[in-house]
Amino acid sequence: MSLNINDLQLADKNIIIVEDDLPSVRYYETLLASTRANIKVLQNGKEFVDYINDPGIKVDLIIMDFLVPLINGIECLRIFRKGRKNVPVLMITAYSSEQSKTEAYLAGANEYILKPVYPEKIFTLLEKYLKQEIVAPLL
């Protein structure tokens, strides 16, 4: 059974994309469009840190590039984790070294994903971290 992206209705979810590569941003936006999630794109680490410093900002998931300008993805993640421990962060990178992977997990990444990122991978992770299970009440 394959996952159908149309089954992922995430209209109440806020996803932040931290990515400086415009084609990658457009790719993620295109993939996420049918979910109806609220998408916020930030093109560098400073924008991200400034944005998340507002405690009123609701964040459900972050897609973070490893190497973004001004403040890199690892440092952004460390800063973010000081205040928000339970928000899933998907670290996406072209760096396949074990050192980079270890660094990302130690900083608090939930997933370490190598580029290119295929749609099925994104959809599977959205379902894993954002799809709410409907639980029937106990009678």
N, C-alpha and C positions, 0 to 999 in steps of 0.2 A: 504494500500500500504506500503510495507516495503522498507527501504533504501537499495540500492545495493552499496556496497563499491566500486565496479568496476566503478560506475558512478562518483566517487570522484577522478578526475584527478588533483593532486596538485603538479605537477612537478616543478612549480615555487615557491612553498612555503617552508619555512624553519621552521622546528619544533624542539624545544629543549626539550629533556627529561632529567629531573633532578631526578635521582633515584639511590639508592645504592644497591638495591636488584636485583641481576642478573636475576633471573627468571622473575621478573616484567619487566625489560628492554627488555628481549627477547620476552615477550608477546606483549609489545607495538610495538617493531620493526616488529614482524610478522603481527600484525594488520595493520600497516601502510605501509607495503611493496608494496601492490598493488596500493597505491595512487601515488607512485613515488615521494612523497615529499622528500626533503632533511632532513635527521634526524641527529641531533647532540646529543650524549649522554654524560652527565656529571654526575659523580658519587658522588659528594659532593658539598656543598654550596660554598666552596672556588673556585672550578673549575668554577662554574656558574658565580660568581661575577667577576672573572678574565676574563672570556670569554665575558661577556656583557659589560665590560669596554671599549672594542674596538668599537668606534662609527660607524665603517664601517660594523659591523655585522648586517645583516638584519634578523630580527626575526618576524615570522608571528603568532606563537602560542607556548606556553610553557605548558608542562605537568610536574607539580612539585609535588614531594612527600612532605608531611608535615614534616616528620622527616628524614632529610638527615644529614650526618656527617658534622662537622666543623662549618658550618653556617646553621641553620635550614631553612626550607622552608618559614616560615613567614618572617624571617629577609631577606632572599634572595628576596622575593617579595617586601618588603619595599625599599630595595636598588634599585631594578629594576624599581620600579614605580617613583623614583626620576627623572629619565630621559626618561622613556618610558611609557606613560599613556594609549596608545590605543591598545597595544598588548594583546590579550586574554591570560589569565592564568587559567589553570585548576588545582586546588589544589586537589590532590588525597591522601586519608588517610584512616587509619583504626580507627581513633579517631571520635567517634560519638557524642562527647559532644557539647552542644550548645556554650560553651565558645570557643572551638577550631574553630567552624564554624564562630562565630562572629569575632574572631581574624583574620581569613583568609580573610573574606570580608572586614574588616577594613583596612587590609594591601593592599587590591586591587585585590583579586581574583575575577574572573568572575564567576567561578563555584566551588562548594565544593562537591566533589564526594567521596562517601564511597567505600572502597574495599570490596568485589571484584568488579572490573569494567568489565561489560559485553560488548562484541563487539558492540552491538547495541547502547549503550550509547556513546561510543567513536565515532562511525560513525555519530550519530546524532549531536554531538557537533562539529565535524569537518565540517559537512555541515553547521551548524549554524554560525560558526565563519570564515570559510575559503572558502566556495563555493561562487564564484563570480556570481552574477546574470548578465545575458546578457540582456542589456536594448536596445530596438530598438530605433533608433533615431526618434525624432519627425519630421514629415513632414509638 
